[in-house]
Amino acid sequence: MSTILGKSDKLMYKQSHYWLVSMLKHTLVCVSCFFLLSYFTGCGSRDKTKILEQYKYEDNSSLLTVNVSKKIEPWVTEGIKCFGIIMVCDLDGKPLRIKEVSVQVVSVQPESIKMKALEDVIINRTIECKKVSFKKGDSWNEGYGEIFKTRTEAIEYIDKYYPGLRIK
């Protein structure tokens, strides 16, 4: 079945179709202009200093912090093999676990001593349940100067100043 449209019906159909297409084009242009305008005004001129102030860098490695409180012994020289201690602290800096580790002195500076681990050490944290580990060859800057000639000296030091915290 075909519909027979008269001339006036065809003209009305063309006008309404033209009007609908014209409205769609205008709406699309208006929406596009709105989004472009909001994008350019919102992104470029916004002051981000307040947002950046919210973020702070915190070193939460809970490992050794630099505190040059102990003098470096005269026997500590570059290349010497000795023993150091690795300490895991809570968020307040209070020691939780301590382990002695075999190390080699890489370099000696007035403010720190660069150490290299000669053995693998794994210490579990108690709060975050993450492992703190040093693999053979890993290095760090020792700021406390807690360096010992023998493992026995390191163990005695830990047991004297940090009783019950040494990992065996």
C-alpha positions in Angstrom: 0.0 0.0 0.0 1.4 3.2 -1.0 0.4 6.5 0.5 -0.6 9.2 -1.9 0.5 12.6 -0.7 -0.7 15.7 -2.2 1.4 18.7 -3.0 0.5 20.5 0.2 1.3 17.4 2.3 4.7 17.0 0.6 5.4 20.7 1.2 4.4 20.4 4.9 6.6 17.3 5.3 9.6 19.0 3.8 9.1 22.1 6.0 8.8 20.0 9.2 11.8 17.9 8.2 13.9 21.0 7.5 12.8 22.5 10.8 13.7 19.3 12.7 17.1 19.1 11.1 17.7 22.8 11.7 16.8 22.4 15.4 19.1 19.4 15.8 22.0 21.4 14.3 21.5 24.4 16.5 21.2 22.2 19.6 24.4 20.3 18.7 26.3 23.6 18.1 25.0 25.1 21.5 26.0 21.9 23.4 29.4 21.9 21.8 30.0 25.5 22.5 29.0 25.0 26.2 31.4 22.1 26.7 34.3 23.9 24.9 33.7 27.0 27.0 33.5 25.1 30.3 36.7 23.1 29.3 38.8 26.2 28.6 37.6 28.3 31.5 37.8 25.4 34.0 41.2 23.9 33.1 43.3 26.9 32.4 42.5 29.4 35.1 41.9 27.2 38.1 44.3 27.8 41.0 46.0 24.5 41.9 48.1 25.7 44.9 45.4 24.6 47.4 45.2 21.2 45.9 49.0 20.8 45.9 49.2 21.9 49.5 47.2 18.8 50.5 49.9 16.5 49.3 53.0 15.9 51.4 55.9 13.6 50.7 56.6 11.3 53.6 59.4 8.8 53.6 57.7 5.8 55.2 60.5 3.3 54.6 60.9 3.1 58.4 64.6 2.3 58.0 67.6 4.2 59.3 67.4 7.9 59.6 70.4 10.2 59.5 71.5 11.1 63.0 75.2 11.7 63.3 75.5 11.0 67.0 78.3 8.5 67.1 81.9 9.0 66.1 83.3 6.9 63.3 85.9 4.5 64.7 89.4 4.7 63.2 89.3 1.1 62.0 86.3 1.9 59.7 87.8 2.4 56.2 86.6 1.8 52.7 86.5 -1.8 51.7 86.5 -3.3 55.2 84.0 -6.1 56.0 82.1 -5.7 59.3 78.6 -5.8 60.8 75.8 -3.3 61.0 72.3 -3.4 62.2 69.0 -3.0 60.3 66.1 -1.5 62.3 62.4 -1.5 61.5 60.5 1.3 63.3 56.8 2.1 63.8 55.2 5.3 62.5 56.5 7.2 65.6 60.1 6.1 65.1 60.1 3.6 67.9 62.1 0.4 67.0 60.1 -2.8 66.5 62.6 -5.3 65.1 66.4 -5.3 64.7 68.7 -7.6 62.9 72.5 -7.6 62.5 73.8 -7.9 59.0 77.2 -8.6 57.4 78.3 -5.5 55.4 81.1 -3.9 53.5 82.0 -0.2 53.8 81.8 1.3 50.4 82.7 4.9 51.2 83.2 7.1 54.3 81.8 10.7 54.4 81.7 13.0 57.4 77.9 12.8 57.6 77.3 9.1 56.7 78.9 5.8 55.7 77.8 4.1 52.5 77.3 0.4 53.3 76.7 -2.7 51.1 75.0 -5.8 52.3 77.0 -9.0 52.0 74.0 -11.2 52.9 70.2 -11.4 52.3 68.1 -10.1 55.2 64.3 -10.1 55.5 62.5 -8.5 58.4 58.7 -8.5 58.6 57.0 -5.3 59.7 54.3 -5.8 62.3 52.0 -2.9 61.5 51.8 -2.8 57.7 52.5 -6.5 57.2 55.1 -5.7 54.5 58.6 -7.2 54.3 61.7 -5.0 54.7 64.5 -6.7 52.9 68.1 -6.2 51.9 69.5 -8.4 49.2 73.2 -9.1 48.8 74.7 -6.1 47.1 72.1 -3.6 48.2 73.5 -0.4 49.6 72.4 2.4 51.9 73.8 5.3 53.9 74.5 4.6 57.5 73.9 7.7 59.6 74.1 6.4 63.1 77.5 4.9 62.8 76.5 1.6 64.5 79.2 -0.5 62.9 80.8 -3.5 64.6 83.9 -5.6 64.0 82.2 -8.9 64.8 78.7 -10.3 64.7 79.0 -11.0 68.5 79.6 -7.3 69.2 76.6 -6.4 67.1 74.4 -8.9 68.9 75.6 -7.7 72.3 74.9 -4.1 71.3 71.3 -4.9 70.2 70.6 -7.0 73.3 72.0 -4.2 75.6 70.2 -1.2 74.0 67.2 -2.9 72.4 66.4 -5.9 74.6 63.9 -8.3 73.1 63.8 -6.7 69.7 66.6 -8.8 68.0 65.5 -11.2 65.3 67.4 -14.4 65.6 
